[in-house]
Amino acid sequence: MDLIADIGATTTRCGLLDDRGQLTAPEEFANEDFAGLPELLSAYLDHRRASDQPRRAALAVAAPISGDRVAMLNIQWSFSQIELREALGLSRLLVVNDFAAVAWGLTQLGPPDVAQIGPGEPVSGMPIAALGPGSGLGVATFVPTLDGGAVASGEGGHVTLPAVTDEEAAVIALLRAQYGHCSAERALSGAGLVNLYAAIAKLCSQPAPATSPVEITAAAQRLEPLAARAVAMFCAMLGTVAGDLALTVGARGGVYIAGGIVPRLLGTFANSAFRERFESKGRYRAYLSAIPTFVITAPLPAFRGLKRLLGYR
């Protein structure tokens, strides 16, 4: 058995892979119930039979991976990879950024796993980009190579957020005044949607009764004006950032939207300004209009990448 886990800031999803790479015993945990990742993974494995204890593990973590110690930004967790491997009795532990894991699995997605937004066709052999709003904003790129491929992962969610309209500029000014720096993640994440909603309400001198992404998206679906404007701005800004990413990495193989927010808003998202903003780059409109954009609707896309990294096909 092999252990795989997708560790976000809010929830952690765990599973075991049998010798054929089939997922068994999937389980989801609320991170707030645990002091740290070692305690959570130990709790998951304590539920398993002695014969199912893994010898290898691959973990996708919402954090930059550099050196032995991993520190997560959106939750106060950190751990040593060496100490974790020893504590779990593993012969091998592989730890990657969570969106690197998503990127490793992109080529294994088929039509049933995605919803295409707008036109475009993927160009074989060209880079494929992934980004996704959830607790944070993850970004990674898969680059095909002669021997399979490579993934470039960084902290693209923390680039400076651009404004396209006057209203966006006013919202970004409020967020910059509050945080000092307005990154893309300050608007394009669960907390970011709350930030947009509160900023728009402040600009309109109106109260902001909704306090969570779930409440805001529900209010938007009821056509509550402030919530609808916040969701519309969220989708448009995501299109701007996705288009910037496509240009930066030459993602002619496609751009994929992952994370927990957009799939829940699929109908709204498909009819939003996302695709127009994605293409709206002046002289490069034709270049971007040929690049397809997809929303990943399949559950647990990071698991596909983790399986690949463990050698399963």
C-alpha positions, 0 to 999 in steps of 0.5 A, a space after each residue: 500500500 501507498 499513502 497519498 494525501 492532498 493537504 490544503 489550508 482547510 481540509 486534508 484528503 487522504 487515501 491508500 493505493 493498492 498494488 494496481 494504483 487503485 484508490 481505497 479508503 478515501 477520507 477527508 479531515 478538517 485541519 482545525 481538528 488537529 495540531 499538525 500534519 503528523 497527528 492528522 496522518 497518524 489518525 488516518 492510518 490508525 483507522 486502517 488495518 495492520 496489513 494496510 500500513 503503507 511503506 511509501 507516501 506522496 503528499 501534495 501540500 499547499 506550501 512552497 517546498 524548499 528543503 526539509 522543513 515545510 511551512 504552510 502559509 494559510 494555516 500555522 502548520 510546519 513539519 520536517 519531511 525527515 521526521 515525518 517519514 520516520 514517524 510514519 515508518 515509511 521507506 520513502 516520502 515524496 512531498 510536492 506543492 499541491 498545484 505541482 501535483 495537479 499539474 502532474 495529473 493534467 495529461 490524464 484528464 479526459 472530456 468527462 473530467 473537465 468543462 471547457 469554457 470558450 473556444 480553443 484547441 490544445 496544441 500537442 507538446 506545448 505547456 499546460 497551466 493550472 491555477 485554482 482558487 481555494 483557501 489560497 490561489 495555486 499555480 503550476 505548469 506542466 511542460 512536456 519533454 521527450 522523456 515524459 514531462 516536467 512541472 514548474 511550480 512557484 508561488 504565482 498566487 502572490 503576484 501583484 493583482 492588476 486592475 482592468 476597470 475603475 471599479 477593480 482599481 478602487 477595490 484593489 486600492 482598498 485591499 492594498 491599504 488593508 494588507 500593504 500588498 494586494 496579491 492575486 490571492 487576496 481576491 482570488 480565493 475563498 477569503 478573497 471573495 469575502 474581501 471583494 464583497 466587503 470592498 464593494 460594499 464599502 465603496 457603495 456605502 452599504 452593509 455587507 451581511 454575508 461573511 463567508 464564501 458559501 454565503 456570498 455565492 448563495 446570495 449571488 445565486 439569489 441575485 443579491 446585488 452586492 454578492 452578484 457583483 463580487 462574484 462577477 468581479 471574481 470571475 473577471 479577475 480570474 480571467 485576467 490572471 489566467 490570461 497573464 499566466 498563459 502568456 507568461 508560460 506559453 500555455 498553448 496546451 491549455 489552461 485548467 482551473 482547479 480548486 474548490 470554488 469555481 466548480 461550484 459556480 460552473 453555470 455562473 462562471 461559464 456565462 461570466 466575463 472570465 473568457 473575455 478577460 482571458 482573451 483581452 490582451 490587445 495585440 495577443 487576442 488571437 493568440 489567446 483565443 486559440 488557447 482552450 480553458 477548462 474547469 476541472 470537475 473531476 474530484 481529487 485532481 491532485 491524487 492523479 498527479 501523486 499516483 503518477 509521481 509514485 510510478 502508477 499509470 
